[in-house]
Amino acid sequence: MLNRMKRLLGCLVLWVAVQVSAAGTDITGKWKFEVQLDAGSGSPTFIFEQNGEKLSGKYQGQFGEETLSGTVKGNTVKFTFRLSQGGESVEVTYEGAMQEDGTMKGKATYGSFASGTWTAKRVE
């Protein structure tokens, strides 16, 4: 009976560890980005709200303020939003990963107009 309880407890501990690992990283909060594109650079702010793997929030930068949506799976982050400039709408995609030091970095694509890299630090 004691061995059976030990096995059951071991399975429970393993299950909890897997669940915590699957939850991954929580990026909820305000982040300052440094973006280097082939068409120029900028320092937008992103405000993220994460619920499990689902990501929502806002872009705030030189193109105004836009709503974003995306995912966080493990340490991988991906989100999109739309920008409208001069009557044209562009889908913007950011893909990257959390780093061990708590920052993020990755690549950004602004439709067919521009692409480049970014780094980000949490500010709140």
N, C-alpha and C positions, 0 to 999 in steps of 0.2 A: 504494500500500500504506500509506503514512504517513497519508494522508487517511482511509482506511478505519479505521485504528487510532484516530485522533483522534475520529471519529464514534462508534466503539464505546465509547471511554473516556467521551465526553460522555453517551452513553445510560446507561452504568453509573452515573455521578455523578448524573444525573437520577433514576434508579431508587432509589438510596440516599436521596436527598433526600425523595422521595415516601414511602418507607418510614418514615423518621424523623418526618416530618410526620404520617403516619397514626397513629403510636404515641401522639401527643398528650401529655397531662400525666399524670404519675404522682403520685397522692395518697397512696401508701402511708405510713403513720405514724399518729401520735396527733394528734388535732385537738380544740381547745376551741371549742365553738359557743356563740353568744349567740342565743337564740331568743326572738322577740317574737310571741306568739299573741294572738288576740282573747280567749282564756280565761286569759291569764297569761304569764309569762316563765320562762325557765330557762337553765341553762348546762351542758348535757350534754357528755360527752366521747365522741368516736367514734374507734375504732381501725380503720383501713382496711388491707386487703391487696389490692393490685391486680395482676392478671395479664393483660396486654394490655388489652382493654376490659372484662374481667370484674372486678367489685368484690365483695369479701366483707369481713366484719368484725363489730364489736360496737358497740352503743349502751350507754353507761353513764350513768345519770342518775337523776332522782327517781323513775322508774318501775321501777328495777332495772337488769338487764342483759339485753339481747336480741341475737340474731344478725341481721345484715342482709345483703342482697345487692343488687347493682345493676350499673350500667355507667358507664364513663367513655369518652366519645366526643369526641375533640378536647379542648376545654376544658369540655365539658358533663358534669355529674355528676348521676346520678339513682340513688337507692337507697330501699329499703323495708324495713320490719321490722314485727313485730306486737307490740302491747302488750296485756296482759290486766290489767284493773282491775275489781274488783267483779263478777267472773263474765262480763264482756264482753270481747271481743277486738276490737281496733281496728287497722286497717292504717294505718301511718304512711308518708308519702311525702315525701322531700326531693328537690327539683330545684334546680339552680343551676349556677354556672359559676366557674371559676378566674378570678381577676383578675390584672392585670399585676403587682401588688405581691406576689403569692404567697398572697393570702387567697382565700377563697371566699365567695360570697353567693348567696342564692336564696330560694325559697318552700318552706314546709312545710305539709302537710295531715295532720291527725290525724282520719282518717275524716270523719264528718259533725259531729264535736264541736268542732273548732277548726282555724283556719288562720292563717298569718302569714308572717313573714320571718325569715331567719337570716343571720348572718355567722360566719365561722370562721377561726381561725389555727392553723397547725401548731405543736405544742409539742414534738414529738420526731420 
